[in-house]
């Protein structure tokens, strides 16, 4: 080799077909299987399939039409189809993305961890205290070489990371209060009312309408905001007080609006409001941190800060889901595992604390909630 000139090496490399280079990359790519081919799971798979370090090689769902619809969107024509998640877990995939109904999360999480695969699990960890405690135990007992990531995208989004760095550096001084909101259009109020599920299939198809499968909106949806706030404050709340109701929703048994106040360590109080019934054109999903020297506002699309010289805004370059999935693939590819199962369960439990406070319309402490199951 010492007798070869640099030019000869370059010339030889130039004759390597580009297809061979791509083929080599594909052969070394992380093989990923999707469990749950609904709208969110398919979106995740479409996103990760664009990463050259990964390949979607398997799709699993109990409904044929879901698999067929996913195939049309995911750029993975050779992906194998499975009807049973156990069969996908027994295949040669390196990692799985799980985007199944919330009530199935603890079961599917345990099976995936025990299979030895790397796991990217959509939020939340579960829909009740018992399910979250189970996820904590499973995560604690997992092989430390496994990546266990949950779909709390704010933790990885570039705009959130910069905002957190500023807050930690004391950019707005001591945090005095926090406000969060997730107001969106999700229903008109005249949707057809379905009878309660009578079969397992009906239960799956209606899972987004009922607490025993969905876990109330604060648990399934607003948990994103509460996870981000726990992260920024470096703690979970001590207690909560709340209220809520149904103004236009007539299906199932979920609330369509709520508000809760959470007390955090350090005498910091956080107020949160959520609604599913705004006009179609209106949406507000953000968190605000008020300090004695300024404020920070975070959202999936941007972050803003003001320390007295006027507001400064930076927009996100893309959907922060891309950041979360890219980081998952990177960690798997480079052998740098993370295990966030416990903190994901704690953020879910924060939502459950809020739900309990809303249901009771009285104060509920963290310890009281944890002792409830």
Phi and psi in degrees as a GROMACS rama.xvg file:
@    title "Ramachandran Plot"
@    xaxis  label "Phi"
@    yaxis  label "Psi"
@TYPE xy
-66.9634  -20.7638  UNK-2
-85.9595  -11.9201  UNK-3
-78.327  133.745  UNK-4
-77.7059  158.766  UNK-5
-61.4885  -36.4664  UNK-6
-63.1056  -40.7391  UNK-7
-64.5779  -39.4341  UNK-8
-63.7651  -44.4125  UNK-9
-63.6536  -42.5708  UNK-10
-64.1461  -40.7215  UNK-11
-63.4293  -43.0131  UNK-12
-63.2673  -30.4612  UNK-13
-65.5534  -23.0431  UNK-14
-87.5355  -1.49308  UNK-15
-73.6442  120.125  UNK-16
-59.048  140.554  UNK-17
-60.5211  -31.2534  UNK-18
-61.926  -35.5153  UNK-19
-67.9816  -37.611  UNK-20
-64.2555  -46.1716  UNK-21
-63.7617  -39.303  UNK-22
-62.258  -40.7234  UNK-23
-62.909  -42.1972  UNK-24
-63.5606  -40.9362  UNK-25
-65.4808  -37.8609  UNK-26
-66.0596  -30.7793  UNK-27
-92.9536  -2.6675  UNK-28
-69.7366  152.712  UNK-29
-68.8327  125.897  UNK-30
-88.7272  119.297  UNK-31
-117.241  137.662  UNK-32
-113.468  140.85  UNK-33
-102.344  126.349  UNK-34
-113.045  109.211  UNK-35
102.662  92.3565  UNK-36
-99.6071  38.9483  UNK-37
-78.322  -162.982  UNK-38
-63.5495  -45.275  UNK-39
-70.5358  -45.1047  UNK-40
-60.7067  -41.6658  UNK-41
-65.0629  -40.9146  UNK-42
-60.4715  -45.1245  UNK-43
-59.4321  -44.1019  UNK-44
-67.0294  -39.6208  UNK-45
-61.3906  -41.4611  UNK-46
-65.0964  -49.7315  UNK-47
-71.2129  -26.935  UNK-48
-67.0946  -18.9594  UNK-49
-81.6848  -9.55265  UNK-50
-84.2995  121.389  UNK-51
-65.832  -14.7458  UNK-52
-85.6441  0.0529564  UNK-53
-137.119  155.256  UNK-54
-136.135  132.531  UNK-55
-85.3819  112.93  UNK-56
-113.514  -4.71709  UNK-57
-153.242  143.083  UNK-58
-131.514  129.619  UNK-59
-127.021  132.084  UNK-60
-160.652  151.925  UNK-61
-79.8388  -13.824  UNK-62
-109.036  126.699  UNK-63
-59.1676  -39.4246  UNK-64
-66.5204  -28.932  UNK-65
-68.9042  -43.2  UNK-66
-62.4379  -43.7059  UNK-67
-62.7414  -42.2709  UNK-68
-66.6544  -39.5769  UNK-69
-64.7597  -40.712  UNK-70
-59.5172  -33.8962  UNK-71
-68.9779  -25.2331  UNK-72
-102.444  -34.6155  UNK-73
-83.6961  125.919  UNK-74
-76.456  68.5593  UNK-75
-147.193  70.1415  UNK-76
-61.9795  -24.4884  UNK-77
-96.4222  6.82942  UNK-78
-62.7587  134.452  UNK-79
-75.8269  148.132  UNK-80
-104.626  136.513  UNK-81
-130.291  143.758  UNK-82
-98.2973  -21.452  UNK-83
-115.627  127.455  UNK-84
-65.413  -28.049  UNK-85
-61.0054  -37.4697  UNK-86
-69.7378  -38.2878  UNK-87
-65.1586  -42.2042  UNK-88
-64.7275  -26.3053  UNK-89
-83.4415  -5.28587  UNK-90
-82.5729  -173.777  UNK-91
-92.6176  22.1298  UNK-92
-66.2081  150.91  UNK-93
-87.302  -33.3345  UNK-94
-146.612  157.098  UNK-95
-128.449  145.26  UNK-96
-108.971  126.005  UNK-97
-112.233  120.661  UNK-98
-137.538  59.6527  UNK-99
-103.089  171.21  UNK-100
-54.473  145.795  UNK-101
-56.1074  -40.2468  UNK-102
-65.1139  -15.4458  UNK-103
-95.6373  -6.76181  UNK-104
-56.3291  -49.5502  UNK-105
-59.3305  -42.2767  UNK-106
-61.3755  -49.4916  UNK-107
-69.2219  -35.5127  UNK-108
-63.7539  -46.5538  UNK-109
-61.6957  -44.5418  UNK-110
-62.664  -41.2973  UNK-111
-67.3935  -43.0006  UNK-112
-64.3622  -43.5311  UNK-113
-66.3936  -24.6484  UNK-114
-73.779  -14.5142  UNK-115
86.85  1.57197  UNK-116
-77.1078  156.605  UNK-117
-72.9571  145.607  UNK-118
-127.786  126.404  UNK-119
-115.326  110.136  UNK-120
-110.384  127.416  UNK-121
-66.7393  149.163  UNK-122
-70.3756  164.007  UNK-123
-83.8689  179.995  UNK-124
-69.0706  -31.5778  UNK-125
-173.266  -173.43  UNK-126
-112.758  -1.27808  UNK-127
-146.865  173.18  UNK-128
-62.6768  -43.2213  UNK-129
-60.7409  -42.4117  UNK-130
-64.5484  -39.4182  UNK-131
-67.9114  -40.8617  UNK-132
-62.3936  -36.5425  UNK-133
-65.0268  -43.2489  UNK-134
-61.4709  -40.0471  UNK-135
-60.6885  -45.3845  UNK-136
-63.3536  -42.9057  UNK-137
-64.2636  -45.0986  UNK-138
-63.1327  -41.297  UNK-139
-63.2136  -31.8644  UNK-140
-92.8396  3.48473  UNK-141
-73.4019  154.775  UNK-142
-60.0497  130.809  UNK-143
-69.2229  -6.56041  UNK-144
-87.2649  -11.4053  UNK-145
-81.9568  139.093  UNK-146
-85.3754  125.285  UNK-147
-125.173  104.409  UNK-148
-122.806  142.02  UNK-149
-111.296  154.822  UNK-150
-78.0044  50.7643  UNK-151
-95.443  85.9991  UNK-152
-65.1039  -27.3015  UNK-153
-56.2992  -32.5164  UNK-154
-61.7697  -21.2551  UNK-155
-115.945  -15.5936  UNK-156
-64.5717  133.266  UNK-157
-55.4907  -42.4633  UNK-158
-66.2985  -36.5288  UNK-159
-69.9104  -41.2857  UNK-160
-60.2476  -43.1241  UNK-161
-65.4797  -41.0582  UNK-162
-63.6255  -41.3964  UNK-163
-64.1619  -40.2981  UNK-164
-62.128  -40.0065  UNK-165
-66.6845  -43.7158  UNK-166
-62.0501  -44.7817  UNK-167
-64.9029  -30.0016  UNK-168
-79.8882  0.738416  UNK-169
82.344  19.7675  UNK-170
-60.007  -30.0442  UNK-171
-114.817  13.0152  UNK-172
76.1808  -156.324  UNK-173
-75.1208  130.986  UNK-174
-70.1497  126.647  UNK-175
-103.172  -33.9382  UNK-176
-156.925  157.999  UNK-177
-135.985  143.75  UNK-178
-133.221  137.992  UNK-179
-134.776  151.017  UNK-180
-154.128  147.685  UNK-181
-140.445  97.1371  UNK-182
-114.537  122.979  UNK-183
-152.306  163.951  UNK-184
-85.9813  119.927  UNK-185
-133.816  -14.5325  UNK-186
-158.042  150.907  UNK-187
-90.9373  -34.2784  UNK-188
110.439  -6.98606  UNK-189
-116.663  21.0992  UNK-190
-66.1383  148.176  UNK-191
-59.0809  135.786  UNK-192
-90.0056  123.781  UNK-193
-101.717  147.875  UNK-194
-66.9726  159.185  UNK-195
-57.8187  144.427  UNK-196
-56.8989  139.456  UNK-197
-114.452  -17.2078  UNK-198
-124.814  167.177  UNK-199
-64.0884  -37.5559  UNK-200
-64.2721  -44.1791  UNK-201
-62.6332  -36.5775  UNK-202
-60.6992  -43.9597  UNK-203
-68.121  -43.9272  UNK-204
-68.9304  -25.7364  UNK-205
-105.32  16.6416  UNK-206
-60.0373  -24.1404  UNK-207
-81.2262  1.23977  UNK-208
-106.254  -11.5383  UNK-209
-129.16  143.105  UNK-210
-61.7441  -37.7111  UNK-211
-75.2454  -1.00828  UNK-212
-125.755  -28.6707  UNK-213
-99.2059  -42.5826  UNK-214
93.353  29.8649  UNK-215
62.8398  149.657  UNK-216
-64.7856  -35.6577  UNK-217
-63.0153  -28.4733  UNK-218
-83.0918  -44.0442  UNK-219
-82.0669  -34.4262  UNK-220
-112  -56.1886  UNK-221
-70.6801  -8.60778  UNK-222
-57.6513  -26.6702  UNK-223
-57.411  -49.9934  UNK-224
-63.6798  -43.5687  UNK-225
-67.7107  -34.1068  UNK-226
-63.8879  -44.5878  UNK-227
-61.9618  -41.0424  UNK-228
-68.239  -42.4669  UNK-229
-56.2156  -43.0248  UNK-230
-62.1013  -49.604  UNK-231
-66.1991  -34.9684  UNK-232
-88.8721  -10.892  UNK-233
68.6271  29.0754  UNK-234
-166.149  166.388  UNK-235
-102.002  160.683  UNK-236
-69.2721  159.365  UNK-237
-89.4168  -35.2427  UNK-238
-160.032  169.651  UNK-239
-149.221  156.082  UNK-240
-140.098  134.985  UNK-241
-156.261  175.196  UNK-242
-154.311  165.279  UNK-243
-179.365  -178.872  UNK-244
-176.004  -168.855  UNK-245
-124.78  113.165  UNK-246
-99.9683  -45.3842  UNK-247
-122.577  -18.9237  UNK-248
-69.4594  129.816  UNK-249
-120.909  -8.35403  UNK-250
-90.5678  163.063  UNK-251
48.5044  -145.077  UNK-252
-140.112  24.884  UNK-253
-90.2532  152.325  UNK-254
-76.9872  155.117  UNK-255
-111.159  -1.52877  UNK-256
-158.571  154.299  UNK-257
-163.389  161.749  UNK-258
-146.216  146.606  UNK-259
-148.992  149.477  UNK-260
-117.332  128.068  UNK-261
-113.963  134.751  UNK-262
-99.9032  124.268  UNK-263
-106.08  162.998  UNK-264
-57.1562  154.842  UNK-265
80.9135  17.1887  UNK-266
61.4415  36.6913  UNK-267
-104.275  125.946  UNK-268
-109.288  139.862  UNK-269
-123.222  128.698  UNK-270
-107.441  138.333  UNK-271
-134.79  137.538  UNK-272
-128.203  144.358  UNK-273
-140.005  145.232  UNK-274
-149.134  145.799  UNK-275
-110.267  7.32702  UNK-276
-127.479  30.8352  UNK-277
-73.6217  166.296  UNK-278
-59.2878  154.661  UNK-279
-55.5664  -31.2063  UNK-280
-86.8394  -4.36161  UNK-281
-113.766  134.682  UNK-282
-152.714  135.852  UNK-283
-142.818  116.225  UNK-284
-135.875  100.995  UNK-285
-161.169  169.339  UNK-286
-133.195  144.875  UNK-287
-127.865  133.986  UNK-288
-117.293  117.028  UNK-289
-103.43  118.677  UNK-290
-111.14  179.323  UNK-291
-80.9948  -5.76841  UNK-292
-121.457  -2.39364  UNK-293
165.2  -168.243  UNK-294
-141.493  157.18  UNK-295
-127.176  136.009  UNK-296
-121.882  130.789  UNK-297
-119.448  148.25  UNK-298
-157.01  167.507  UNK-299
-65.7909  -27.1161  UNK-300
-97.9208  -13.0255  UNK-301
-167.488  171.751  UNK-302
-141.303  150.43  UNK-303
-130.626  142.869  UNK-304
-138.884  156.154  UNK-305
-148.682  119.46  UNK-306
-115.337  22.8458  UNK-307
114.455  -11.9772  UNK-308
-105.112  13.7891  UNK-309
103.366  155.764  UNK-310
-71.1103  142.135  UNK-311
-120.29  127.613  UNK-312
-120.674  138.296  UNK-313
-129.101  128.772  UNK-314
-90.2282  150.085  UNK-315
-74.0704  141.232  UNK-316
-74.7236  -19.4307  UNK-317
-165.655  176.327  UNK-318
-62.1224  129.449  UNK-319
-69.0861  -9.13864  UNK-320
-58.9787  -34.6603  UNK-321
-59.839  -40.3303  UNK-322
-64.6294  -43.7622  UNK-323
-64.7191  -44.8499  UNK-324
-71.8464  -36.9536  UNK-325
-63.1561  -39.2297  UNK-326
-67.9397  -38.4349  UNK-327
-61.1039  -48.7665  UNK-328
-62.7025  -41.4921  UNK-329
-60.4296  -45.8926  UNK-330
-63.6823  -40.0198  UNK-331
-66.0667  -45.5593  UNK-332
-63.0904  -39.2484  UNK-333
-97.7064  2.67852  UNK-334
65.2214  41.206  UNK-335
-120.147  75.2175  UNK-336
-69.0355  149.001  UNK-337
-125.962  154.524  UNK-338
-135.174  102.79  UNK-339
-109.521  21.1178  UNK-340
-59.8872  -41.2542  UNK-341
-68.4303  -46.3155  UNK-342
-67.8524  -32.3818  UNK-343
-64.7056  -40.3818  UNK-344
-66.8153  -38.2821  UNK-345
-64.4516  -38.7908  UNK-346
-66.8643  -38.9517  UNK-347
-64.3907  -41.0789  UNK-348
-64.3067  -31.0419  UNK-349
-60.9531  -42.1812  UNK-350
-64.9166  -41.5758  UNK-351
-64.9501  -37.3636  UNK-352
-58.2834  -45.9303  UNK-353
-61.735  -42.0376  UNK-354
-61.6472  -44.5061  UNK-355
-62.1583  -39.8252  UNK-356
-65.8509  -39.6355  UNK-357
-65.5761  -45.2001  UNK-358
-61.1178  -42.7188  UNK-359
-85.4959  -17.8843  UNK-360
51.6902  39.578  UNK-361
-152.406  168.55  UNK-362
-70.3045  136.619  UNK-363
-129.699  131.613  UNK-364
-92.146  159.558  UNK-365
-59.1532  -45.4991  UNK-366
-63.2667  -39.199  UNK-367
-62.4011  -44.1114  UNK-368
-61.4473  -47.098  UNK-369
-63.9033  -29.0359  UNK-370
-83.1248  -4.43892  UNK-371
-76.6648  -10.8855  UNK-372
